[in-house]
Amino acid sequence: MENVKADKMKRGEFLRSLGLSTSTLMAFYCLGTTMTACGSSDNEPEPEPNPGTGGSGVSGATTGTAINFTLDLTKDDTKKLKTAGESQVFGDVLVALTTTNQYVALSKICTHQQSTVGYRKAQNDIQCPTHQSEFSLTGAVEQGPATSPLKAYKTTLSTDGNTLTVTA
């Protein structure tokens, strides 16, 4: 009997041999993570549309490490943020006018498994719908499984109340 030694290839090597790049592999991984939520709740935040920087009311960098953008709150695509309890995602940032009429800007990415978090008006907090991690309006973890806080950004409202600037 012939002794045959099988060549073993790691999963990543196999996928790369098929021509799939690292970014493609991460996209598949992230897609799988977001499609397999562990639970649901009536208190889950509703997903927000992501206008990015393409809207007429948004100018500046809304993604990456150099967050620095301005919202014209008089424009149709941003004016809902003049109503207490409303929120909207811009690039990588969740912006909300809390029920106490304070603007907050936090990373939209949950620190547990990178799902998109949302503002909950009734609780006046931030929640991840995937595993129900809860965060305060400063980004601090209030309930796990997340263990790291959300990144908080500085918000500055113009004196006339029509322009909101968000900076890192």
VMD Tcl script that draws the C-alpha trace (Angstrom):
set ca {
  {0.00 0.00 0.00}
  {1.35 3.35 -0.99}
  {1.78 5.98 1.74}
  {0.21 9.17 0.39}
  {0.68 12.40 2.31}
  {-2.11 14.86 1.56}
  {-1.13 18.46 1.07}
  {-3.19 20.64 3.38}
  {-4.01 24.22 2.60}
  {-5.37 26.77 5.02}
  {-8.76 28.32 4.27}
  {-7.28 31.77 3.62}
  {-4.69 30.33 1.23}
  {-7.42 28.44 -0.62}
  {-9.61 31.53 -1.01}
  {-6.63 33.62 -2.14}
  {-5.83 30.93 -4.70}
  {-9.31 31.54 -6.10}
  {-8.39 35.20 -6.59}
  {-10.33 36.64 -3.66}
  {-8.64 39.64 -2.04}
  {-8.48 40.38 1.67}
  {-11.12 43.10 1.34}
  {-13.45 40.66 -0.43}
  {-12.90 38.12 2.33}
  {-13.68 40.74 4.99}
  {-16.86 41.70 3.12}
  {-17.99 38.06 3.13}
  {-17.13 37.78 6.84}
  {-19.00 40.97 7.74}
  {-22.00 39.97 5.65}
  {-22.15 36.65 7.47}
  {-21.84 38.39 10.86}
  {-24.69 40.80 10.22}
  {-26.97 38.14 8.81}
  {-26.73 35.92 11.90}
  {-28.09 38.11 14.66}
  {-28.52 36.30 17.97}
  {-31.73 37.92 19.03}
  {-34.29 40.57 18.45}
  {-36.13 43.03 20.58}
  {-39.00 45.45 20.24}
  {-36.57 48.13 21.44}
  {-34.16 47.69 18.55}
  {-33.09 50.88 16.81}
  {-34.33 51.21 13.28}
  {-31.63 51.36 10.59}
  {-31.07 54.81 9.15}
  {-30.28 55.64 5.55}
  {-26.67 56.61 5.02}
  {-26.41 59.70 2.84}
  {-22.63 59.87 3.36}
  {-21.25 63.12 2.02}
  {-23.46 63.17 -1.07}
  {-26.35 65.07 0.49}
  {-26.72 68.79 0.00}
  {-26.76 69.35 3.77}
  {-23.46 67.55 4.46}
  {-19.92 68.75 3.81}
  {-16.59 67.35 4.98}
  {-15.10 64.00 6.02}
  {-17.68 61.60 7.51}
  {-15.49 58.48 7.36}
  {-12.04 57.43 8.46}
  {-9.90 58.75 11.29}
  {-10.17 62.44 10.41}
  {-13.89 63.00 11.08}
  {-14.65 66.67 10.43}
  {-17.94 67.59 8.80}
  {-20.67 70.19 8.89}
  {-24.42 69.65 8.64}
  {-26.67 72.35 7.25}
  {-29.77 71.69 9.32}
  {-31.95 73.76 6.99}
  {-31.58 71.26 4.12}
  {-34.16 68.52 3.46}
  {-31.70 65.67 4.01}
  {-30.62 66.87 7.48}
  {-33.44 69.03 8.90}
  {-35.00 66.18 10.89}
  {-32.04 66.59 13.27}
  {-33.67 69.79 14.54}
  {-36.33 67.61 16.22}
  {-35.55 66.16 19.67}
  {-35.33 62.37 19.61}
  {-34.22 62.13 15.97}
  {-30.99 60.62 14.69}
  {-29.22 60.02 11.41}
  {-26.07 58.26 10.20}
  {-23.48 60.18 8.20}
  {-20.66 57.96 6.94}
  {-19.15 56.35 10.06}
  {-20.95 58.64 12.51}
  {-24.34 58.46 14.24}
  {-25.65 61.95 15.06}
  {-28.64 62.42 17.37}
  {-30.54 65.28 18.96}
  {-31.39 63.65 22.26}
  {-34.70 63.96 24.07}
  {-32.93 66.47 26.33}
  {-32.10 68.65 23.27}
  {-28.36 67.93 23.22}
  {-26.49 66.88 20.11}
  {-24.31 63.77 20.33}
  {-22.09 62.20 17.70}
  {-20.72 58.69 18.16}
  {-19.14 56.00 16.03}
  {-21.91 54.03 14.35}
  {-19.90 50.81 14.68}
  {-20.51 48.57 17.71}
  {-17.25 47.63 19.42}
  {-18.44 44.04 19.91}
  {-18.93 42.74 16.36}
  {-19.01 45.88 14.21}
  {-22.77 46.06 13.60}
  {-24.40 49.45 13.08}
  {-25.78 50.92 16.30}
  {-28.81 53.17 16.57}
  {-30.28 55.82 18.85}
  {-33.28 54.78 20.96}
  {-35.55 57.73 21.66}
  {-37.61 56.05 24.41}
  {-34.50 55.05 26.39}
  {-32.41 58.07 25.29}
  {-29.43 55.80 24.64}
  {-27.59 53.87 21.92}
  {-28.14 50.15 21.21}
  {-26.66 47.55 18.92}
  {-29.47 45.45 17.44}
  {-27.26 42.40 16.84}
  {-26.55 41.40 20.45}
  {-28.29 44.21 22.36}
  {-25.20 45.97 23.71}
  {-26.25 49.30 25.17}
  {-24.22 52.51 25.33}
  {-24.71 55.83 27.09}
  {-24.82 59.06 25.13}
  {-21.11 59.52 25.94}
  {-20.37 56.14 24.31}
  {-19.75 54.24 27.58}
  {-20.87 50.60 27.70}
  {-23.97 50.21 29.87}
  {-24.74 46.58 28.96}
  {-22.60 44.02 27.15}
  {-21.54 41.92 25.43}
  {-19.54 44.94 24.16}
  {-16.70 45.82 26.53}
  {-15.22 48.87 24.81}
  {-16.93 52.26 24.48}
  {-18.04 53.86 21.22}
  {-15.83 56.69 19.97}
  {-17.44 60.03 20.78}
  {-17.03 63.12 18.61}
  {-17.33 66.79 19.50}
  {-20.45 68.62 18.31}
  {-20.74 72.40 17.95}
  {-24.02 74.10 17.10}
  {-23.94 77.52 15.45}
  {-25.53 80.42 17.33}
  {-28.46 80.50 14.89}
  {-29.02 76.74 15.37}
  {-28.81 75.96 11.65}
  {-25.31 74.44 11.37}
  {-23.88 71.54 13.34}
  {-20.15 70.78 13.14}
  {-18.81 67.34 14.13}
  {-15.08 66.90 14.76}
  {-12.77 64.19 16.08}
}
mol new
graphics top color blue
foreach p $ca { graphics top sphere $p radius 0.5 }
foreach p [lrange $ca 0 end-1] q [lrange $ca 1 end] { graphics top cylinder $p $q radius 0.2 }
display resetview
